[in-house]
Amino acid sequence: MGNTRDQVGKVGLFLASGVFRTAFYVCVALLIFWLGKSAYQFGYDVFNQQAVSPGAGQEVTVVIPDGASTYDVAKILKSKGLIQDSLVFFAQEKLSTYKGQMKAGTYLLSTAYTPTRIMGILAGDEEQAGVSSDDGTNAAADTGSDASSDGAADTAAGEGESGQ
């Protein structure tokens, strides 16, 4: 009788270990699948930049404080609804030509801007900022350039008069 009990115990132990082993393998396979899917989605989001709301968008004023890290800037932009994911924006900035160039200040941005365009504006790229900036920076730049050319004309006229 003891021999039968030992054989049943061994069979039960063998079956239980097989079930647990199979469950473990299934869990490992699901984990690998989930990690692969997450990595693919992250890479897709980083390299396939999309605006939050394509089309006209909504203008938002953003204040970037002095000494803000790239991730701090990303969290600010996420809270304002300009980007969808802070970590994706952080990775995009590290891979972009604007790496480490974003500056503190107050900016007028739109939800229709792509992350690269937002980075360009925050970095002070004239090609990006000059398209539809309503914050008066371009008007001031134009006025400044006109004033300097007028000043140069006045100086040249003054030199001409003094030379006669």
PyMOL commands that set and color helices and strands:
alter all, ss='L'
color gray80, all
select helices_A, chain A and resi 2-47+70-79+86-95+115-123+126-129+137-163
alter helices_A, ss='H'
color red, helices_A
select strands_A, chain A and resi 59-64+105-110
alter strands_A, ss='S'
color yellow, strands_A
deselect
rebuild
show_as cartoon
